[in-house]
Amino acid sequence: MSATDGLMRGMEVIDTSASLSVPVDGATLGRIFNILGEPVDNLGPVDSRTSSPIHRSAPAFIHLDTKLSIFETRIKVVDFLAPYRRGGKIGLFGGVGVGKAVLIMELINNITKAHGGVSVFGRVGDRTCEGNDLYMEMKESGVIDEQNIVESKVALVYGPMNEPPGARMRVGLTALTMAEYFRDFNEQDVLLFIENIFHFVHAGSEVSALLGRMPSAARLAAKGIYPTVDPLDSTSTMLQPQIVGKEHYETTQRVKQTSQHDKELQDIIAILGLDESSEEDHLPVARARKIERFLSQPFFVAKVFTGSPGKYVGLTKTIKGFQLILSKELDGLPE
């Protein structure tokens, strides 16, 4: 679980008969830990009175809440097109420089302000400089409060690429153990991030043979539209009429149909121009462009980059906004 320098065959090994335990209470917020639960941020020891083993039995099925419900992030494009399931798993995929880190920090910020929860971030197999950059960005955005560390919104667990594979493979368990404490004992909503999953799989000596093109939204980033979430490639198993409601589901499908129609016309428009397309295509294209811009949203944690204050947007208001765009009421307004 740590450096192997100096180890040799025949050395004495002591069996402690105990599982690896890590600190788990509120003192972990704003701090960076390694796989062993030791602070690595040069801020001194952690004032934690509670620890928990990282290897534990999973809860029995009868103790799990199987009710399907949506976790509202207050981010329009997420709640509308790919709603998160409370207690579920979500994959975030994207190319370099499209704003994944900013989206993650906004989620961390929103779960604290809107739900009174916290977040735990486990980084597996990254370079040390990448982990340091994320830490500095979190301090600049206010996710980590450097002046009052206990008011921070996230605990960080790092297993950089120079660590042994066994340590990198268990970074997720350390982060999960910290997250479970906030969920079970503090009864808080918790977002657990594991980045990135490929390094986690690789650390376990597994090889991914799936070579596909990951959904990316570099096109939106080039237009300055953030968060860069592709409405056609993003979806959720929660997006069913019996779960989200008929109104939400049908509005989402109409938005995707309009966006798909616009995408099919892009090659023609790029060659001939919009004026050369048929009159019946003008209105759907205009609505699709309004939809594309309406999916953008200023983030609280991105104020240092954009200069614009962040905004919460409830799901009901989001659905109403898309319905207005799809109707005739806003056709006379510019994009």
N, C-alpha and C positions, 0 to 999 in steps of 0.2 A: 504493500500500500504506500510505500515511500521509496526513496532512492535505494538502489541495490548495490551501490558502490561499497566494496569492502567485504561483501558476503562471500563465504567460501564453504565448501563441503566439509562437514564434520563439526560445524559450529553448534553450540548448545542452543536449543529452542525451548522456551518456557511456555507451557499451556496455561493460559489464564482462565480457561473454562467460561469465558464471557464473550458475548458478541460485541462487535464494534459499536460504540454508542457515540452520539453527537449531541451538542446542545440544541434545544428545540423551542425555547420560549421567545418572548418579545425582544430579548436582548440580541437576537440574531439579526434583526432588521437593520439595514444599512451597513452590514458587515460582509466581508468576503471570507469564505471558508474553503479548505481543501477537503478531500475525501474523508479524512480523519476527524473533521469537525474543528480543526485548528484554524484560528484567524490568520490570514496571510496578507492583511492590508496595513500592517505596521501601525495599528491604532491601539495596541495593547491587548490584554486578555479580555475575554468576553464575560460579563457579569451575569452568567446564567446559572440558575439553581436547578434546572431540570434538564435531563438528558434522556435519550431514547435509543434503543438498538435499531440499526438499519435493516436487520434481517428479522422479520416477523411474519407470522401467518396472516394471510388475507382474511378479512372479515367474512363470516358465513353469509350465504346468499340471502337468508331470511332477515339479515340486519341491513341489507341494502335498500335504498329507496329506488324503486323501479319506475316511479311516475315520471313521465316525459314532460319536461318543462324547459322553457327557453331562458337562457341567461342573457339579459339585455345589456349590451356593452355601451349603449348610447352613441355608437358610431353608425351612421345611416347605412352605409353600403354593406356593413357586416350584418346588422340586425335585419335588414330587408332581404338581401340576396342569399346569405349563408349564415342563418342564425345559429348561435352556439347552443349546444345542449348543456344544461346544468348537470355537472357530474360526468360529462362526456369528454371525448378527445377530439382535438382539432389539429389539422395540419396546415401550416403556413409555408407556402412555397413561392419563391420569387428569385429573379436574377440579382446581380450585383447592382447596388446603387438605386434600387427602386423604393426604398424607405421601409424595409422590414423592421429595423430597429426602432424607428420612430413610431410605427404602428404598435409594436410591443410596449413601448414606454407609455403610449396613450392608453392602452388597455390596463397597464399597471396603475396609472393615474386614476382612471375612471372607476376601477373596482374599489379603490379606496374611498373616493368622494361620493360615488353613487350607491355603493353597497356596504361600505364600512369594512371591506375586506383587505387582504394583503396578497402579496405575490412572492413566489420563490423562483429563482432563475438558476438553472443548472447548465453550465457550459462544458461541453465534452469535446476534448481533442483540439481545441482552438489554439492559435498562437497566443503567446503572452501579450503581445502588443494589441491584439484584437480585444482581449478581455479588458485591458487597461483603457482602451478607447471607449468601450461601452460604459465602464465605470465613470469615466469623466463626463460622458454625455448624460448619464443619469444624474450626476451632481448638477450639471448646468441646467437641466430641465426641471429640477426640483423633486424628482422621484426619490433621490437620496438627499436628505437634509444634512449637510455637513456641519451646520451650526448646532443643530439639535438632533443627534443621530437617532434617538428613539422615536422621532416623528417620521422616520423614513418609511417607505411603502414596500420595500422589497429586501429579501435576503439573497445573497449570491453564493453559489457553490461552484468552484472552478476546478476542472481537471485538465490542465493544458496538455498539449501534445508531447511534451517532454516527460510526462509521468508514465509509469509502467502501465501496460494494458489493463492489468487487474484493477488499478486505481481508477482509470478512465471508465471502465465498464461499470463501476459502482458509484460514480458521481450522481447518476440518476436516483439511486437508492437513498443517498444522503439528502438530496434535495426533496425527495418524496417524503422522507421521515419528518423533515422540518415542516413541510406543507400539511401533513396529516395532523400534526399537533395543533396548528391554528384551526383546522377544520373540526377536530374531535373535542378538544378541550376549550378552546375559545369560541367555538361555534361560529366561525367566520367563513365567509366566502373566500376561496383561495384560487388564484391562478398559478399553475405550475408550468413553467416553461423549460423545455429541454432542447438545447441548441448545440450542435445539430444532430439530428437523428442518425445521419450516415456515419458520423464519427463514433456514435454510441454502438451501432451495429458492427462497425469495423473493429472496435476495441474488443468485442466479443468473438473475434476471429471468424466472423461471418462475412460472406461476400455477396453483394447485391448484383444480380445478373440482369436486372431490369434497367435497360438503357432507353429511357424515353425522354421526351422533351417536357420539362417541368413548366407548369403554367407560369407565365411571367407577364408583367405589365409595364415593360420598358416603354411601350408606345405611350402610355398615359403619363409616365414620368417625363418623357420628352415634351409633353404638352403642359407640364407644370400642374397636373391634376393629382392631388393627393387626398386620401390614401390610394395607392396604385393597386387597386383590386379589380381584376378583370371580371365584369359582370357575367360573361358567357362561360368562363372556365371555373367559376366559383359557385359552389352549391353546398347543401347540408342535408343530412338524412332527416333533420327536423323540419325541413320545408315540405310539409304535407298538410293538406287542408284540414284533416282531423286534429292536427296539433297546433298549427299557427292560425287556423281559421280560414274560411273560404275567401274572405276579402283580401287578406294578406297574400294568400297563395295565388289567386287569380291576377292580382296586380303585379306580382313578381313575374308571372309567366308573360303578361303583356309587355312588361319592360324588356324581358329577354327577347321576345319576338321582334320588338322594335329595334333593339340593338343588333340582332342577327341580320335583319333586313338591311340596316345601314352598313354592316360589315360586308355584305354581299355586293353592295353598290360601290364600295370604296375604290376598287380597281377601275371601274368605269369612270368614276368622278375624277380619279387621279390622272387619267389619260385625256378625257374629253372636257372635264370641268362640270360643275353642278348645273350650269345653264344649259348644257346639251342633253341632260337627262330629261326624262318625261316629267310632265307636270304632276302626275300622281305620285312620283317619287320625292318631290320637293318637301312635302309636308312630313312624311316619315323620317327623312334625313334631318330636318330641322328639329323634330321632337327628340330624335336619338341624340343629337348634340346637346340639347337641353338636359336630357337624362344624364349624359356623361358628365356635365358640369355640376348637376345637382348631386351626384354621387360623391363629389368632393366635400371636404369638411375641414375647417381649421382646428388643429389639435392644441390642447393646452401645453403639452410638452414641446411643441414645435414653435412656440412663440419666439424663442431666441433665434430661429432661422427665418421666420416669415414676418415677424413684427405684428401679426394679427392675433388677437386674443382667441382662445379656444371656445368652442360652443358644444353644449350638450344638445342632442336631438332625440326626443323620445320616439318610440316605434310608431305610435299612433300618428304623430305629426309627419313622420317620414312617409307612411303609406298615403296619407292625404296629399302630400306634395307630389308624389308620383302620379296619383290619380288626376290631379290638376293638369300636369304636363301631358298626360295621355288624352285628356279631354280637349275641347276646343277653346277653353277659357284663356290659355296662355299662348295660343298660336300667334297672336299679334305682337308679342313681346320679343325683343332681340335675345340672342343666346346669352 
